Amino acid sequence: QVQLVESGGGLVQPGGSLRLSCAASGIRFNLYDLEWYSQVPGKQRELVAALTSLGETNYGDSVKGPGRFTISRDNAKNTGFLQMNGLEPEDTAVYYCAVRFLSVVYWGQGTQVTVSS
């Protein structure tokens, strides 16, 4: 049984940081591309960041500037990460991790990130 469990979300003040984690089980994690998405009510999920099994990265337009968000993975621990710095109220969303291998995609349950003073 495949499971993706996100953690690390919460309430943070503008300018703060959070590190989201995505713990995978039931798959050979190192073979899968890792992706993070954000979703706000009434809108489609948007790609925030992607990290392929080969180590290539791609960031969505919402990241707004180099270094603000960083995607990474620890294949030995079957865990993916999204480091988010300089958070803004506009980053408030549910964040989902996903793993993708060819046409197969698995999703986590999501973790809420709220940026507010």
Phi, psi and chi 1 to 4 in degrees:
 res  aa     phi    psi   chi1   chi2   chi3   chi4
   1 GLN       -  128.7 -178.0 -179.1   -0.9      -
   2 VAL   -86.4  133.1  178.5      -      -      -
   3 GLN  -135.9  137.0  -86.1 -164.8  -45.3      -
   4 LEU  -123.3  122.1  -62.1  178.7      -      -
   5 VAL  -121.1  114.5  179.5      -      -      -
   6 GLU   -88.4  152.5  -65.9  114.7  -30.3      -
   7 SER  -154.1  168.1   60.4      -      -      -
   8 GLY   103.7   -6.2      -      -      -      -
   9 GLY   -73.9  174.6      -      -      -      -
  10 GLY   156.9 -164.7      -      -      -      -
  11 LEU   -98.7  129.7  173.4   64.2      -      -
  12 VAL  -140.7  149.4   63.3      -      -      -
  13 GLN   -78.3  154.9  -68.9 -172.4  -19.0      -
  14 PRO   -53.2  137.2  -27.7   36.1      -      -
  15 GLY    89.9  -10.0      -      -      -      -
  16 GLY   -81.1 -177.2      -      -      -      -
  17 SER  -131.2  151.4  -61.4      -      -      -
  18 LEU  -141.2  151.8  -75.8  174.2      -      -
  19 ARG  -123.3  113.0 -171.7 -167.7 -163.6 -158.0
  20 LEU   -88.6  143.9  -54.1 -176.6      -      -
  21 SER  -121.6  151.6  -62.1      -      -      -
  22 CYS  -136.1  104.1  174.5      -      -      -
  23 ALA   -93.8  122.7      -      -      -      -
  24 ALA  -106.5  145.4      -      -      -      -
  25 SER  -145.1  153.7   59.5      -      -      -
  26 GLY    86.2    3.9      -      -      -      -
  27 ILE  -137.4  161.9   57.8  170.6      -      -
  28 ARG   -85.2   88.0  -70.2 -175.0   62.6 -178.0
  29 PHE   -53.9  -36.5 -179.1   71.8      -      -
  30 ASN   -66.9  -16.0   62.1  -57.5      -      -
  31 LEU   -87.6  -13.0  -62.6 -179.0      -      -
  32 TYR   -98.9  144.3  -75.6   71.4      -      -
  33 ASP   -73.4  143.9  -63.5  -16.9      -      -
  34 LEU  -107.0  134.1  170.3   67.9      -      -
  35 GLU  -136.2  146.6  -60.8  169.4  -10.4      -
  36 TRP  -121.4  136.1  -73.9   95.4      -      -
  37 TYR  -126.7  156.7  -68.9   80.3      -      -
  38 SER  -122.5  150.3   65.5      -      -      -
  39 GLN  -145.6  132.3 -172.3  171.8   27.8      -
  40 VAL  -112.1  155.4  -62.4      -      -      -
  41 PRO   -54.7  133.2  -27.3   35.8      -      -
  42 GLY    85.2   -1.0      -      -      -      -
  43 LYS  -125.3  160.9  -68.1 -168.5  174.9 -178.5
  44 GLN   -75.1  158.1  -72.6 -171.9  -29.4      -
  45 ARG   -65.5  139.6  -70.4 -178.4 -170.8 -178.8
  46 GLU  -116.5  140.3  -68.9 -174.3  -14.2      -
  47 LEU   -69.5  128.1  178.6   69.2      -      -
  48 VAL   -97.7  -47.5  175.2      -      -      -
  49 ALA  -159.8  151.9      -      -      -      -
  50 ALA  -139.1  144.9      -      -      -      -
  51 LEU  -138.1  114.8  173.0   58.6      -      -
  52 THR   -76.1  168.6   71.9      -      -      -
  53 SER   -64.5  -18.3   60.5      -      -      -
  54 LEU   -94.5   -0.9  -60.8  178.6      -      -
  55 GLY    96.0    8.8      -      -      -      -
  56 GLU   -84.9  139.7  -61.1  162.6  -32.2      -
  57 THR  -115.1  153.7   58.8      -      -      -
  58 ASN  -148.6  137.1 -179.2   41.5      -      -
  59 TYR  -121.6  144.5  -68.4   92.5      -      -
  60 GLY   -77.6  167.0      -      -      -      -
  61 ASP   -63.4  -25.4  -67.5  -20.2      -      -
  62 SER   -69.4  -15.5   64.1      -      -      -
  63 VAL   -68.3  -33.7  174.4      -      -      -
  64 LYS    55.2   66.6  -74.1 -171.2  -83.3 -174.1
  65 GLY   116.6  144.2      -      -      -      -
  66 PRO   -67.4  138.2   23.8  -32.1      -      -
  67 GLY    86.4   -9.3      -      -      -      -
  68 ARG   -68.6  -44.5 -159.2  166.0   78.1   92.1
  69 PHE  -119.4  145.4  -70.1    3.9      -      -
  70 THR  -136.1  124.6  -56.9      -      -      -
  71 ILE   -96.9  141.3 -171.5  171.4      -      -
  72 SER  -152.7  173.4   62.4      -      -      -
  73 ARG  -151.6  151.9   63.6 -165.7  -62.1  163.2
  74 ASP  -123.2   96.1 -175.9  -20.2      -      -
  75 ASN   -65.1  -29.2  -71.5  -25.6      -      -
  76 ALA   -65.7  -27.4      -      -      -      -
  77 LYS  -106.6    6.8  -64.3 -177.5  178.0 -179.8
  78 ASN    52.2   43.0  -68.3  -19.0      -      -
  79 THR  -135.0  137.4  -57.8      -      -      -
  80 GLY  -111.6  159.1      -      -      -      -
  81 PHE  -137.0  154.4  -57.0   98.7      -      -
  82 LEU  -136.0  108.0 -177.2   67.6      -      -
  83 GLN   -87.9  123.8  176.8   68.4   44.2      -
  84 MET  -120.0  119.9  -57.1 -171.5  -66.4      -
  85 ASN  -117.2  161.5  -59.6  -35.9      -      -
  86 GLY    56.7   42.3      -      -      -      -
  87 LEU   -65.6  143.2  -75.6  162.3      -      -
  88 GLU  -120.9  157.0  -56.0  169.2   -7.0      -
  89 PRO   -52.4  -32.0  -29.2   36.7      -      -
  90 GLU   -67.2  -13.6  -66.7   73.3   22.7      -
  91 ASP   -82.8   -6.1  -63.1  -43.5      -      -
  92 THR   -59.9  124.5  -64.3      -      -      -
  93 ALA  -177.0  171.1      -      -      -      -
  94 VAL   -89.7  129.6  177.9      -      -      -
  95 TYR  -106.3  130.4  -75.1   74.6      -      -
  96 TYR  -117.4  138.6  -63.6   88.4      -      -
  97 CYS   -99.1  153.2   71.5      -      -      -
  98 ALA  -143.2  150.5      -      -      -      -
  99 VAL  -123.9  140.6  -69.1      -      -      -
 100 ARG  -133.5  131.0 -175.8 -175.1  -57.4  -90.0
 101 PHE  -135.1  109.6 -179.3   73.9      -      -
 102 LEU    54.5 -118.6  -60.1  177.7      -      -
 103 SER   -95.3    4.6   60.8      -      -      -
 104 VAL   -96.5  127.0  176.2      -      -      -
 105 VAL  -131.4  133.1 -177.1      -      -      -
 106 TYR  -118.3  144.7  -61.6  105.2      -      -
 107 TRP  -120.1  147.0  -69.2   91.3      -      -
 108 GLY   -83.5  178.7      -      -      -      -
 109 GLN   -86.1  -12.7   82.7  -73.9   -6.4      -
 110 GLY    96.2  151.1      -      -      -      -
 111 THR  -137.6  134.6 -174.6      -      -      -
 112 GLN   -80.6  132.0  176.3   70.4   45.7      -
 113 VAL  -118.7  123.1  171.2      -      -      -
 114 THR  -123.6  123.3  -58.0      -      -      -
 115 VAL  -110.8  111.0 -174.8      -      -      -
 116 SER  -159.4  147.5  175.4      -      -      -
 117 SER   -93.2      -   55.7      -      -      -
